[in-house]
Amino acid sequence: MSVDRVEETEDGEKATVATAAATSAAAVRYYPIAPGYRLNVRSGPGTGYPVVDVLPEGSQVPILCQSPGTTITGPYGTSNIWDCIASGEYVSDAYVKTGSDGYIRPRCAL
């Protein structure tokens, strides 16, 4: 993300300067998983990947990026989108309340 600001140069002229704003941990948004569900976390975007963790009911997850994968039907519809919640950890978007049926984050570089 870039932010423009105006600075005055040595000769008194105004110049627009683009600065890069680093994404901070505070900017990460968390999304709730569907109520009443424990959610399998897999090592990749699909049911063919091993389960590496199980999230308890009431969990919230960050979505770092999203990838297409196995199509799953869950409480929030049918989707082939998988949410990367940490390095090598994916959950089906059909169990995460994002407020959208599509991609809300960039695609993951696999």
Residue, then its C-alpha position, 0 to 999 in steps of 0.5 A: m500500500s502506498v501513501d502520498r504526502v506533500e513535502e516542501t523542497e529546499d527551494g520552497e516548492k511542494a512535491t508529492v512523495a509516495t511512501a510505502a506503508a508496511t503491513s503491521a500485525a495490528a492490521v490483520r483482521y480475524y474472521p470467525i469460524a462457523p458456530g458449533y464447528r471444530l475445524n480441520v486445519r490442513s497442510g494445503p488447500g484441499t482434503g487430500y492434504p494431511v490434517v495438521d491441527v484442529l481449531p476448537e469451536g469459537s475460534q477466529v482466524p486471520i486470512l493471509c492469502q487464499s487458494p483454489g482447492t477441493t470444493i467443500t460444502g459448509p455452513y457458509g455455502t459451497s466453495n473451492i476457496w481455501d484460506c491460508i491462516a499461517s505458513g502451511e496451514y489452510v482451512s476451507d472458506a466454506y466454514v469461515k464467515t468472511g461476508s463474501d462468496g469470493y476471494i477477499r485476500p490475494r491468491c497464495a503463491l504456492 
